[in-house]
Amino acid sequence: MRDIELTRVPIELYKVLKFEGLAGSGAEAKAVIAEGQVLLNGVVETRKRKQLVGNDVIEFQGEKLRMVDMANRPDEQ
């Protein structure tokens, strides 16, 4: 499982697929989501603009990505 550090939450599902290189474009990301090829927290997710937050897990093409909310973490001192 690969951790994805989010500097801004929430973020839309299709954007994560695009930015992480799992889809070649936003349109491709939206298409694979609409086709039911993406799991979110173990359940098929077909909403392209589903808002993701920390601890959400995406599964697509054998990869697992866990969202880590860096935006709302308390400063470590």
mmCIF file of the N, C-alpha and C atoms, coordinates in Angstrom:
data_MODEL
# 
_entry.id   MODEL 
# 
loop_
_atom_site.group_PDB 
_atom_site.id 
_atom_site.type_symbol 
_atom_site.label_atom_id 
_atom_site.label_alt_id 
_atom_site.label_comp_id 
_atom_site.label_asym_id 
_atom_site.label_entity_id 
_atom_site.label_seq_id 
_atom_site.pdbx_PDB_ins_code 
_atom_site.Cartn_x 
_atom_site.Cartn_y 
_atom_site.Cartn_z 
_atom_site.occupancy 
_atom_site.B_iso_or_equiv 
_atom_site.pdbx_formal_charge 
_atom_site.auth_seq_id 
_atom_site.auth_comp_id 
_atom_site.auth_asym_id 
_atom_site.auth_atom_id 
_atom_site.pdbx_PDB_model_num 
ATOM 1   N N  . MET A 1 1  ? 0.856   -1.174 0.000   1.00 0.00 ? 1  MET A N  1 
ATOM 2   C CA . MET A 1 1  ? 0.000   0.000  0.000   1.00 0.00 ? 1  MET A CA 1 
ATOM 3   C C  . MET A 1 1  ? 0.905   1.242  0.000   1.00 0.00 ? 1  MET A C  1 
ATOM 4   N N  . ARG A 1 2  ? 0.539   2.179  -0.839  1.00 0.00 ? 2  ARG A N  1 
ATOM 5   C CA . ARG A 1 2  ? 1.313   3.417  -0.970  1.00 0.00 ? 2  ARG A CA 1 
ATOM 6   C C  . ARG A 1 2  ? 0.532   4.557  -0.314  1.00 0.00 ? 2  ARG A C  1 
ATOM 7   N N  . ASP A 1 3  ? 1.213   5.346  0.516   1.00 0.00 ? 3  ASP A N  1 
ATOM 8   C CA . ASP A 1 3  ? 0.583   6.498  1.150   1.00 0.00 ? 3  ASP A CA 1 
ATOM 9   C C  . ASP A 1 3  ? 0.660   7.708  0.220   1.00 0.00 ? 3  ASP A C  1 
ATOM 10  N N  . ILE A 1 4  ? -0.447  8.419  0.111   1.00 0.00 ? 4  ILE A N  1 
ATOM 11  C CA . ILE A 1 4  ? -0.524  9.650  -0.669  1.00 0.00 ? 4  ILE A CA 1 
ATOM 12  C C  . ILE A 1 4  ? -0.751  10.787 0.316   1.00 0.00 ? 4  ILE A C  1 
ATOM 13  N N  . GLU A 1 5  ? 0.214   11.691 0.395   1.00 0.00 ? 5  GLU A N  1 
ATOM 14  C CA . GLU A 1 5  ? 0.105   12.806 1.330   1.00 0.00 ? 5  GLU A CA 1 
ATOM 15  C C  . GLU A 1 5  ? -0.721  13.926 0.704   1.00 0.00 ? 5  GLU A C  1 
ATOM 16  N N  . LEU A 1 6  ? -1.833  14.234 1.330   1.00 0.00 ? 6  LEU A N  1 
ATOM 17  C CA . LEU A 1 6  ? -2.724  15.284 0.850   1.00 0.00 ? 6  LEU A CA 1 
ATOM 18  C C  . LEU A 1 6  ? -2.412  16.588 1.571   1.00 0.00 ? 6  LEU A C  1 
ATOM 19  N N  . THR A 1 7  ? -2.125  17.621 0.811   1.00 0.00 ? 7  THR A N  1 
ATOM 20  C CA . THR A 1 7  ? -1.874  18.924 1.419   1.00 0.00 ? 7  THR A CA 1 
ATOM 21  C C  . THR A 1 7  ? -3.141  19.757 1.486   1.00 0.00 ? 7  THR A C  1 
ATOM 22  N N  . ARG A 1 8  ? -4.181  19.233 0.835   1.00 0.00 ? 8  ARG A N  1 
ATOM 23  C CA . ARG A 1 8  ? -5.474  19.907 0.797   1.00 0.00 ? 8  ARG A CA 1 
ATOM 24  C C  . ARG A 1 8  ? -6.552  18.837 0.831   1.00 0.00 ? 8  ARG A C  1 
ATOM 25  N N  . VAL A 1 9  ? -7.500  18.959 1.724   1.00 0.00 ? 9  VAL A N  1 
ATOM 26  C CA . VAL A 1 9  ? -8.611  18.014 1.772   1.00 0.00 ? 9  VAL A CA 1 
ATOM 27  C C  . VAL A 1 9  ? -9.905  18.793 1.826   1.00 0.00 ? 9  VAL A C  1 
ATOM 28  N N  . PRO A 1 10 ? -10.968 18.262 1.279   1.00 0.00 ? 10 PRO A N  1 
ATOM 29  C CA . PRO A 1 10 ? -10.994 17.007 0.538   1.00 0.00 ? 10 PRO A CA 1 
ATOM 30  C C  . PRO A 1 10 ? -10.442 17.188 -0.880  1.00 0.00 ? 10 PRO A C  1 
ATOM 31  N N  . ILE A 1 11 ? -10.208 16.051 -1.550  1.00 0.00 ? 11 ILE A N  1 
ATOM 32  C CA . ILE A 1 11 ? -9.771  16.046 -2.946  1.00 0.00 ? 11 ILE A CA 1 
ATOM 33  C C  . ILE A 1 11 ? -10.654 15.065 -3.709  1.00 0.00 ? 11 ILE A C  1 
ATOM 34  N N  . GLU A 1 12 ? -10.921 15.376 -4.960  1.00 0.00 ? 12 GLU A N  1 
ATOM 35  C CA . GLU A 1 12 ? -11.813 14.531 -5.757  1.00 0.00 ? 12 GLU A CA 1 
ATOM 36  C C  . GLU A 1 12 ? -11.090 13.270 -6.216  1.00 0.00 ? 12 GLU A C  1 
ATOM 37  N N  . LEU A 1 13 ? -11.817 12.165 -6.230  1.00 0.00 ? 13 LEU A N  1 
ATOM 38  C CA . LEU A 1 13 ? -11.287 10.852 -6.580  1.00 0.00 ? 13 LEU A CA 1 
ATOM 39  C C  . LEU A 1 13 ? -10.567 10.854 -7.923  1.00 0.00 ? 13 LEU A C  1 
ATOM 40  N N  . TYR A 1 14 ? -11.181 11.403 -8.952  1.00 0.00 ? 14 TYR A N  1 
ATOM 41  C CA . TYR A 1 14 ? -10.570 11.342 -10.277 1.00 0.00 ? 14 TYR A CA 1 
ATOM 42  C C  . TYR A 1 14 ? -9.230  12.073 -10.317 1.00 0.00 ? 14 TYR A C  1 
ATOM 43  N N  . LYS A 1 15 ? -9.087  13.121 -9.505  1.00 0.00 ? 15 LYS A N  1 
ATOM 44  C CA . LYS A 1 15 ? -7.835  13.877 -9.478  1.00 0.00 ? 15 LYS A CA 1 
ATOM 45  C C  . LYS A 1 15 ? -6.694  13.042 -8.906  1.00 0.00 ? 15 LYS A C  1 
ATOM 46  N N  . VAL A 1 16 ? -6.981  12.241 -7.900  1.00 0.00 ? 16 VAL A N  1 
ATOM 47  C CA . VAL A 1 16 ? -5.933  11.386 -7.328  1.00 0.00 ? 16 VAL A CA 1 
ATOM 48  C C  . VAL A 1 16 ? -5.451  10.396 -8.378  1.00 0.00 ? 16 VAL A C  1 
ATOM 49  N N  . LEU A 1 17 ? -6.372  9.765  -9.107  1.00 0.00 ? 17 LEU A N  1 
ATOM 50  C CA . LEU A 1 17 ? -5.966  8.818  -10.152 1.00 0.00 ? 17 LEU A CA 1 
ATOM 51  C C  . LEU A 1 17 ? -5.101  9.501  -11.199 1.00 0.00 ? 17 LEU A C  1 
ATOM 52  N N  . LYS A 1 18 ? -5.480  10.703 -11.576 1.00 0.00 ? 18 LYS A N  1 
ATOM 53  C CA . LYS A 1 18 ? -4.729  11.454 -12.586 1.00 0.00 ? 18 LYS A CA 1 
ATOM 54  C C  . LYS A 1 18 ? -3.357  11.871 -12.053 1.00 0.00 ? 18 LYS A C  1 
ATOM 55  N N  . PHE A 1 19 ? -3.318  12.503 -10.902 1.00 0.00 ? 19 PHE A N  1 
ATOM 56  C CA . PHE A 1 19 ? -2.064  13.021 -10.355 1.00 0.00 ? 19 PHE A CA 1 
ATOM 57  C C  . PHE A 1 19 ? -1.076  11.918 -9.991  1.00 0.00 ? 19 PHE A C  1 
ATOM 58  N N  . GLU A 1 20 ? -1.579  10.753 -9.623  1.00 0.00 ? 20 GLU A N  1 
ATOM 59  C CA . GLU A 1 20 ? -0.706  9.638  -9.247  1.00 0.00 ? 20 GLU A CA 1 
ATOM 60  C C  . GLU A 1 20 ? -0.317  8.768  -10.441 1.00 0.00 ? 20 GLU A C  1 
ATOM 61  N N  . GLY A 1 21 ? -0.744  9.159  -11.634 1.00 0.00 ? 21 GLY A N  1 
ATOM 62  C CA . GLY A 1 21 ? -0.339  8.454  -12.844 1.00 0.00 ? 21 GLY A CA 1 
ATOM 63  C C  . GLY A 1 21 ? -1.055  7.144  -13.099 1.00 0.00 ? 21 GLY A C  1 
ATOM 64  N N  . LEU A 1 22 ? -2.160  6.902  -12.388 1.00 0.00 ? 22 LEU A N  1 
ATOM 65  C CA . LEU A 1 22 ? -2.926  5.681  -12.620 1.00 0.00 ? 22 LEU A CA 1 
ATOM 66  C C  . LEU A 1 22 ? -3.860  5.827  -13.810 1.00 0.00 ? 22 LEU A C  1 
ATOM 67  N N  . ALA A 1 23 ? -4.080  7.061  -14.235 1.00 0.00 ? 23 ALA A N  1 
ATOM 68  C CA . ALA A 1 23 ? -4.869  7.359  -15.434 1.00 0.00 ? 23 ALA A CA 1 
ATOM 69  C C  . ALA A 1 23 ? -4.089  8.412  -16.213 1.00 0.00 ? 23 ALA A C  1 
ATOM 70  N N  . GLY A 1 24 ? -4.148  8.319  -17.535 1.00 0.00 ? 24 GLY A N  1 
ATOM 71  C CA . GLY A 1 24 ? -3.389  9.222  -18.378 1.00 0.00 ? 24 GLY A CA 1 
ATOM 72  C C  . GLY A 1 24 ? -3.919  10.638 -18.411 1.00 0.00 ? 24 GLY A C  1 
ATOM 73  N N  . SER A 1 25 ? -5.193  10.806 -18.057 1.00 0.00 ? 25 SER A N  1 
ATOM 74  C CA . SER A 1 25 ? -5.812  12.132 -18.084 1.00 0.00 ? 25 SER A CA 1 
ATOM 75  C C  . SER A 1 25 ? -7.003  12.138 -17.141 1.00 0.00 ? 25 SER A C  1 
ATOM 76  N N  . GLY A 1 26 ? -7.536  13.328 -16.930 1.00 0.00 ? 26 GLY A N  1 
ATOM 77  C CA . GLY A 1 26 ? -8.740  13.434 -16.106 1.00 0.00 ? 26 GLY A CA 1 
ATOM 78  C C  . GLY A 1 26 ? -9.917  12.708 -16.743 1.00 0.00 ? 26 GLY A C  1 
ATOM 79  N N  . ALA A 1 27 ? -10.010 12.793 -18.068 1.00 0.00 ? 27 ALA A N  1 
ATOM 80  C CA . ALA A 1 27 ? -11.111 12.116 -18.770 1.00 0.00 ? 27 ALA A CA 1 
ATOM 81  C C  . ALA A 1 27 ? -10.998 10.603 -18.623 1.00 0.00 ? 27 ALA A C  1 
ATOM 82  N N  . GLU A 1 28 ? -9.779  10.087 -18.720 1.00 0.00 ? 28 GLU A N  1 
ATOM 83  C CA . GLU A 1 28 ? -9.579  8.645  -18.553 1.00 0.00 ? 28 GLU A CA 1 
ATOM 84  C C  . GLU A 1 28 ? -9.909  8.220  -17.127 1.00 0.00 ? 28 GLU A C  1 
ATOM 85  N N  . ALA A 1 29 ? -9.504  9.022  -16.158 1.00 0.00 ? 29 ALA A N  1 
ATOM 86  C CA . ALA A 1 29 ? -9.798  8.724  -14.754 1.00 0.00 ? 29 ALA A CA 1 
ATOM 87  C C  . ALA A 1 29 ? -11.306 8.683  -14.528 1.00 0.00 ? 29 ALA A C  1 
ATOM 88  N N  . LYS A 1 30 ? -12.016 9.658  -15.073 1.00 0.00 ? 30 LYS A N  1 
ATOM 89  C CA . LYS A 1 30 ? -13.475 9.690  -14.926 1.00 0.00 ? 30 LYS A CA 1 
ATOM 90  C C  . LYS A 1 30 ? -14.118 8.473  -15.571 1.00 0.00 ? 30 LYS A C  1 
ATOM 91  N N  . ALA A 1 31 ? -13.579 8.041  -16.713 1.00 0.00 ? 31 ALA A N  1 
ATOM 92  C CA . ALA A 1 31 ? -14.149 6.888  -17.425 1.00 0.00 ? 31 ALA A CA 1 
ATOM 93  C C  . ALA A 1 31 ? -13.987 5.601  -16.618 1.00 0.00 ? 31 ALA A C  1 
ATOM 94  N N  . VAL A 1 32 ? -12.793 5.346  -16.071 1.00 0.00 ? 32 VAL A N  1 
ATOM 95  C CA . VAL A 1 32 ? -12.597 4.093  -15.327 1.00 0.00 ? 32 VAL A CA 1 
ATOM 96  C C  . VAL A 1 32 ? -13.408 4.082  -14.035 1.00 0.00 ? 32 VAL A C  1 
ATOM 97  N N  . ILE A 1 33 ? -13.607 5.253  -13.450 1.00 0.00 ? 33 ILE A N  1 
ATOM 98  C CA . ILE A 1 33 ? -14.454 5.329  -12.255 1.00 0.00 ? 33 ILE A CA 1 
ATOM 99  C C  . ILE A 1 33 ? -15.898 5.015  -12.635 1.00 0.00 ? 33 ILE A C  1 
ATOM 100 N N  . ALA A 1 34 ? -16.391 5.641  -13.697 1.00 0.00 ? 34 ALA A N  1 
ATOM 101 C CA . ALA A 1 34 ? -17.778 5.419  -14.141 1.00 0.00 ? 34 ALA A CA 1 
ATOM 102 C C  . ALA A 1 34 ? -18.020 3.961  -14.523 1.00 0.00 ? 34 ALA A C  1 
ATOM 103 N N  . GLU A 1 35 ? -16.996 3.286  -15.011 1.00 0.00 ? 35 GLU A N  1 
ATOM 104 C CA . GLU A 1 35 ? -17.115 1.880  -15.408 1.00 0.00 ? 35 GLU A CA 1 
ATOM 105 C C  . GLU A 1 35 ? -17.056 0.932  -14.212 1.00 0.00 ? 35 GLU A C  1 
ATOM 106 N N  . GLY A 1 36 ? -16.861 1.462  -13.004 1.00 0.00 ? 36 GLY A N  1 
ATOM 107 C CA . GLY A 1 36 ? -16.850 0.628  -11.805 1.00 0.00 ? 36 GLY A CA 1 
ATOM 108 C C  . GLY A 1 36 ? -15.540 -0.100 -11.566 1.00 0.00 ? 36 GLY A C  1 
ATOM 109 N N  . GLN A 1 37 ? -14.439 0.418  -12.097 1.00 0.00 ? 37 GLN A N  1 
ATOM 110 C CA . GLN A 1 37 ? -13.140 -0.237 -11.953 1.00 0.00 ? 37 GLN A CA 1 
ATOM 111 C C  . GLN A 1 37 ? -12.375 0.191  -10.699 1.00 0.00 ? 37 GLN A C  1 
ATOM 112 N N  . VAL A 1 38 ? -12.926 1.133  -9.952  1.00 0.00 ? 38 VAL A N  1 
ATOM 113 C CA . VAL A 1 38 ? -12.218 1.677  -8.786  1.00 0.00 ? 38 VAL A CA 1 
ATOM 114 C C  . VAL A 1 38 ? -12.974 1.322  -7.505  1.00 0.00 ? 38 VAL A C  1 
ATOM 115 N N  . LEU A 1 39 ? -12.213 0.848  -6.522  1.00 0.00 ? 39 LEU A N  1 
ATOM 116 C CA . LEU A 1 39 ? -12.785 0.598  -5.201  1.00 0.00 ? 39 LEU A CA 1 
ATOM 117 C C  . LEU A 1 39 ? -12.342 1.712  -4.258  1.00 0.00 ? 39 LEU A C  1 
ATOM 118 N N  . LEU A 1 40 ? -13.258 2.155  -3.433  1.00 0.00 ? 40 LEU A N  1 
ATOM 119 C CA . LEU A 1 40 ? -12.950 3.123  -2.382  1.00 0.00 ? 40 LEU A CA 1 
ATOM 120 C C  . LEU A 1 40 ? -13.351 2.487  -1.065  1.00 0.00 ? 40 LEU A C  1 
ATOM 121 N N  . ASN A 1 41 ? -12.374 2.269  -0.211  1.00 0.00 ? 41 ASN A N  1 
ATOM 122 C CA . ASN A 1 41 ? -12.611 1.621  1.086   1.00 0.00 ? 41 ASN A CA 1 
ATOM 123 C C  . ASN A 1 41 ? -13.306 0.270  0.905   1.00 0.00 ? 41 ASN A C  1 
ATOM 124 N N  . GLY A 1 42 ? -12.896 -0.462 -0.139  1.00 0.00 ? 42 GLY A N  1 
ATOM 125 C CA . GLY A 1 42 ? -13.392 -1.814 -0.376  1.00 0.00 ? 42 GLY A CA 1 
ATOM 126 C C  . GLY A 1 42 ? -14.715 -1.916 -1.107  1.00 0.00 ? 42 GLY A C  1 
ATOM 127 N N  . VAL A 1 43 ? -15.278 -0.791 -1.541  1.00 0.00 ? 43 VAL A N  1 
ATOM 128 C CA . VAL A 1 43 ? -16.577 -0.773 -2.211  1.00 0.00 ? 43 VAL A CA 1 
ATOM 129 C C  . VAL A 1 43 ? -16.429 -0.080 -3.562  1.00 0.00 ? 43 VAL A C  1 
ATOM 130 N N  . VAL A 1 44 ? -17.086 -0.610 -4.592  1.00 0.00 ? 44 VAL A N  1 
ATOM 131 C CA . VAL A 1 44 ? -17.037 0.017  -5.911  1.00 0.00 ? 44 VAL A CA 1 
ATOM 132 C C  . VAL A 1 44 ? -17.560 1.448  -5.798  1.00 0.00 ? 44 VAL A C  1 
ATOM 133 N N  . GLU A 1 45 ? -16.794 2.394  -6.340  1.00 0.00 ? 45 GLU A N  1 
ATOM 134 C CA . GLU A 1 45 ? -17.186 3.807  -6.314  1.00 0.00 ? 45 GLU A CA 1 
ATOM 135 C C  . GLU A 1 45 ? -17.308 4.306  -7.745  1.00 0.00 ? 45 GLU A C  1 
ATOM 136 N N  . THR A 1 46 ? -18.473 4.818  -8.101  1.00 0.00 ? 46 THR A N  1 
ATOM 137 C CA . THR A 1 46 ? -18.701 5.314  -9.465  1.00 0.00 ? 46 THR A CA 1 
ATOM 138 C C  . THR A 1 46 ? -18.869 6.825  -9.523  1.00 0.00 ? 46 THR A C  1 
ATOM 139 N N  . ARG A 1 47 ? -18.767 7.491  -8.376  1.00 0.00 ? 47 ARG A N  1 
ATOM 140 C CA . ARG A 1 47 ? -18.866 8.956  -8.362  1.00 0.00 ? 47 ARG A CA 1 
ATOM 141 C C  . ARG A 1 47 ? -17.486 9.548  -8.625  1.00 0.00 ? 47 ARG A C  1 
ATOM 142 N N  . LYS A 1 48 ? -17.333 10.168 -9.782  1.00 0.00 ? 48 LYS A N  1 
ATOM 143 C CA . LYS A 1 48 ? -16.039 10.714 -10.210 1.00 0.00 ? 48 LYS A CA 1 
ATOM 144 C C  . LYS A 1 48 ? -15.539 11.805 -9.270  1.00 0.00 ? 48 LYS A C  1 
ATOM 145 N N  . ARG A 1 49 ? -16.444 12.589 -8.763  1.00 0.00 ? 49 ARG A N  1 
ATOM 146 C CA . ARG A 1 49 ? -16.069 13.722 -7.914  1.00 0.00 ? 49 ARG A CA 1 
ATOM 147 C C  . ARG A 1 49 ? -16.222 13.425 -6.425  1.00 0.00 ? 49 ARG A C  1 
ATOM 148 N N  . LYS A 1 50 ? -16.251 12.149 -6.080  1.00 0.00 ? 50 LYS A N  1 
ATOM 149 C CA . LYS A 1 50 ? -16.321 11.750 -4.675  1.00 0.00 ? 50 LYS A CA 1 
ATOM 150 C C  . LYS A 1 50 ? -15.168 12.409 -3.927  1.00 0.00 ? 50 LYS A C  1 
ATOM 151 N N  . GLN A 1 51 ? -15.491 13.047 -2.820  1.00 0.00 ? 51 GLN A N  1 
ATOM 152 C CA . GLN A 1 51 ? -14.500 13.767 -2.021  1.00 0.00 ? 51 GLN A CA 1 
ATOM 153 C C  . GLN A 1 51 ? -13.766 12.797 -1.095  1.00 0.00 ? 51 GLN A C  1 
ATOM 154 N N  . LEU A 1 52 ? -12.442 12.775 -1.204  1.00 0.00 ? 52 LEU A N  1 
ATOM 155 C CA . LEU A 1 52 ? -11.621 11.899 -0.373  1.00 0.00 ? 52 LEU A CA 1 
ATOM 156 C C  . LEU A 1 52 ? -10.992 12.684 0.760   1.00 0.00 ? 52 LEU A C  1 
ATOM 157 N N  . VAL A 1 53 ? -10.830 12.003 1.888   1.00 0.00 ? 53 VAL A N  1 
ATOM 158 C CA . VAL A 1 53 ? -10.193 12.588 3.062   1.00 0.00 ? 53 VAL A CA 1 
ATOM 159 C C  . VAL A 1 53 ? -9.163  11.589 3.602   1.00 0.00 ? 53 VAL A C  1 
ATOM 160 N N  . GLY A 1 54 ? -8.485  11.961 4.673   1.00 0.00 ? 54 GLY A N  1 
ATOM 161 C CA . GLY A 1 54 ? -7.491  11.090 5.272   1.00 0.00 ? 54 GLY A CA 1 
ATOM 162 C C  . GLY A 1 54 ? -8.043  9.721  5.626   1.00 0.00 ? 54 GLY A C  1 
ATOM 163 N N  . ASN A 1 55 ? -7.228  8.701  5.428   1.00 0.00 ? 55 ASN A N  1 
ATOM 164 C CA . ASN A 1 55 ? -7.519  7.290  5.716   1.00 0.00 ? 55 ASN A CA 1 
ATOM 165 C C  . ASN A 1 55 ? -8.394  6.606  4.671   1.00 0.00 ? 55 ASN A C  1 
ATOM 166 N N  . ASP A 1 56 ? -8.875  7.328  3.663   1.00 0.00 ? 56 ASP A N  1 
ATOM 167 C CA . ASP A 1 56 ? -9.571  6.652  2.562   1.00 0.00 ? 56 ASP A CA 1 
ATOM 168 C C  . ASP A 1 56 ? -8.548  5.824  1.791   1.00 0.00 ? 56 ASP A C  1 
ATOM 169 N N  . VAL A 1 57 ? -8.989  4.671  1.281   1.00 0.00 ? 57 VAL A N  1 
ATOM 170 C CA . VAL A 1 57 ? -8.117  3.787  0.519   1.00 0.00 ? 57 VAL A CA 1 
ATOM 171 C C  . VAL A 1 57 ? -8.736  3.532  -0.847  1.00 0.00 ? 57 VAL A C  1 
ATOM 172 N N  . ILE A 1 58 ? -7.951  3.807  -1.898  1.00 0.00 ? 58 ILE A N  1 
ATOM 173 C CA . ILE A 1 58 ? -8.362  3.557  -3.281  1.00 0.00 ? 58 ILE A CA 1 
ATOM 174 C C  . ILE A 1 58 ? -7.675  2.289  -3.741  1.00 0.00 ? 58 ILE A C  1 
ATOM 175 N N  . GLU A 1 59 ? -8.427  1.428  -4.454  1.00 0.00 ? 59 GLU A N  1 
ATOM 176 C CA . GLU A 1 59 ? -7.843  0.254  -5.102  1.00 0.00 ? 59 GLU A CA 1 
ATOM 177 C C  . GLU A 1 59 ? -8.164  0.336  -6.583  1.00 0.00 ? 59 GLU A C  1 
ATOM 178 N N  . PHE A 1 60 ? -7.110  0.225  -7.403  1.00 0.00 ? 60 PHE A N  1 
ATOM 179 C CA . PHE A 1 60 ? -7.277  0.303  -8.855  1.00 0.00 ? 60 PHE A CA 1 
ATOM 180 C C  . PHE A 1 60 ? -6.109  -0.400 -9.528  1.00 0.00 ? 60 PHE A C  1 
ATOM 181 N N  . GLN A 1 61 ? -6.411  -1.307 -10.427 1.00 0.00 ? 61 GLN A N  1 
ATOM 182 C CA . GLN A 1 61 ? -5.410  -2.043 -11.204 1.00 0.00 ? 61 GLN A CA 1 
ATOM 183 C C  . GLN A 1 61 ? -4.324  -2.654 -10.328 1.00 0.00 ? 61 GLN A C  1 
ATOM 184 N N  . GLY A 1 62 ? -4.739  -3.273 -9.242  1.00 0.00 ? 62 GLY A N  1 
ATOM 185 C CA . GLY A 1 62 ? -3.797  -3.960 -8.369  1.00 0.00 ? 62 GLY A CA 1 
ATOM 186 C C  . GLY A 1 62 ? -3.016  -3.061 -7.426  1.00 0.00 ? 62 GLY A C  1 
ATOM 187 N N  . GLU A 1 63 ? -3.261  -1.777 -7.446  1.00 0.00 ? 63 GLU A N  1 
ATOM 188 C CA . GLU A 1 63 ? -2.579  -0.848 -6.546  1.00 0.00 ? 63 GLU A CA 1 
ATOM 189 C C  . GLU A 1 63 ? -3.530  -0.379 -5.461  1.00 0.00 ? 63 GLU A C  1 
ATOM 190 N N  . LYS A 1 64 ? -2.967  -0.171 -4.276  1.00 0.00 ? 64 LYS A N  1 
ATOM 191 C CA . LYS A 1 64 ? -3.726  0.400  -3.161  1.00 0.00 ? 64 LYS A CA 1 
ATOM 192 C C  . LYS A 1 64 ? -3.054  1.695  -2.750  1.00 0.00 ? 64 LYS A C  1 
ATOM 193 N N  . LEU A 1 65 ? -3.865  2.729  -2.638  1.00 0.00 ? 65 LEU A N  1 
ATOM 194 C CA . LEU A 1 65 ? -3.381  4.045  -2.228  1.00 0.00 ? 65 LEU A CA 1 
ATOM 195 C C  . LEU A 1 65 ? -4.153  4.493  -1.001  1.00 0.00 ? 65 LEU A C  1 
ATOM 196 N N  . ARG A 1 66 ? -3.431  4.852  0.064   1.00 0.00 ? 66 ARG A N  1 
ATOM 197 C CA . ARG A 1 66 ? -4.072  5.345  1.286   1.00 0.00 ? 66 ARG A CA 1 
ATOM 198 C C  . ARG A 1 66 ? -3.851  6.851  1.372   1.00 0.00 ? 66 ARG A C  1 
ATOM 199 N N  . MET A 1 67 ? -4.927  7.591  1.583   1.00 0.00 ? 67 MET A N  1 
ATOM 200 C CA . MET A 1 67 ? -4.847  9.034  1.704   1.00 0.00 ? 67 MET A CA 1 
ATOM 201 C C  . MET A 1 67 ? -4.393  9.402  3.117   1.00 0.00 ? 67 MET A C  1 
ATOM 202 N N  . VAL A 1 68 ? -3.399  10.273 3.196   1.00 0.00 ? 68 VAL A N  1 
ATOM 203 C CA . VAL A 1 68 ? -2.890  10.751 4.486   1.00 0.00 ? 68 VAL A CA 1 
ATOM 204 C C  . VAL A 1 68 ? -3.094  12.261 4.507   1.00 0.00 ? 68 VAL A C  1 
ATOM 205 N N  . ASP A 1 69 ? -3.884  12.720 5.444   1.00 0.00 ? 69 ASP A N  1 
ATOM 206 C CA . ASP A 1 69 ? -4.229  14.139 5.549   1.00 0.00 ? 69 ASP A CA 1 
ATOM 207 C C  . ASP A 1 69 ? -3.096  14.904 6.230   1.00 0.00 ? 69 ASP A C  1 
ATOM 208 N N  . MET A 1 70 ? -2.273  15.564 5.426   1.00 0.00 ? 70 MET A N  1 
ATOM 209 C CA . MET A 1 70 ? -1.173  16.365 5.965   1.00 0.00 ? 70 MET A CA 1 
ATOM 210 C C  . MET A 1 70 ? -1.641  17.786 6.290   1.00 0.00 ? 70 MET A C  1 
ATOM 211 N N  . ALA A 1 71 ? -2.748  18.209 5.694   1.00 0.00 ? 71 ALA A N  1 
ATOM 212 C CA . ALA A 1 71 ? -3.238  19.577 5.861   1.00 0.00 ? 71 ALA A CA 1 
ATOM 213 C C  . ALA A 1 71 ? -3.745  19.843 7.273   1.00 0.00 ? 71 ALA A C  1 
ATOM 214 N N  . ASN A 1 72 ? -4.309  18.830 7.901   1.00 0.00 ? 72 ASN A N  1 
ATOM 215 C CA . ASN A 1 72 ? -4.934  19.043 9.205   1.00 0.00 ? 72 ASN A CA 1 
ATOM 216 C C  . ASN A 1 72 ? -4.176  18.364 10.349  1.00 0.00 ? 72 ASN A C  1 
ATOM 217 N N  . ARG A 1 73 ? -2.915  18.041 10.093  1.00 0.00 ? 73 ARG A N  1 
ATOM 218 C CA . ARG A 1 73 ? -2.110  17.439 11.160  1.00 0.00 ? 73 ARG A CA 1 
ATOM 219 C C  . ARG A 1 73 ? -1.581  18.537 12.069  1.00 0.00 ? 73 ARG A C  1 
ATOM 220 N N  . PRO A 1 74 ? -1.562  18.278 13.356  1.00 0.00 ? 74 PRO A N  1 
ATOM 221 C CA . PRO A 1 74 ? -0.947  19.268 14.248  1.00 0.00 ? 74 PRO A CA 1 
ATOM 222 C C  . PRO A 1 74 ? 0.560   19.322 13.966  1.00 0.00 ? 74 PRO A C  1 
ATOM 223 N N  . ASP A 1 75 ? 1.121   20.492 14.106  1.00 0.00 ? 75 ASP A N  1 
ATOM 224 C CA . ASP A 1 75 ? 2.563   20.634 13.892  1.00 0.00 ? 75 ASP A CA 1 
ATOM 225 C C  . ASP A 1 75 ? 3.317   19.764 14.886  1.00 0.00 ? 75 ASP A C  1 
ATOM 226 N N  . GLU A 1 76 ? 4.272   18.998 14.337  1.00 0.00 ? 76 GLU A N  1 
ATOM 227 C CA . GLU A 1 76 ? 5.112   18.173 15.207  1.00 0.00 ? 76 GLU A CA 1 
ATOM 228 C C  . GLU A 1 76 ? 6.285   19.003 15.687  1.00 0.00 ? 76 GLU A C  1 
ATOM 229 N N  . GLN A 1 77 ? 6.470   19.045 16.983  1.00 0.00 ? 77 GLN A N  1 
ATOM 230 C CA . GLN A 1 77 ? 7.546   19.873 17.543  1.00 0.00 ? 77 GLN A CA 1 
ATOM 231 C C  . GLN A 1 77 ? 8.525   19.037 18.287  1.00 0.00 ? 77 GLN A C  1 
# 
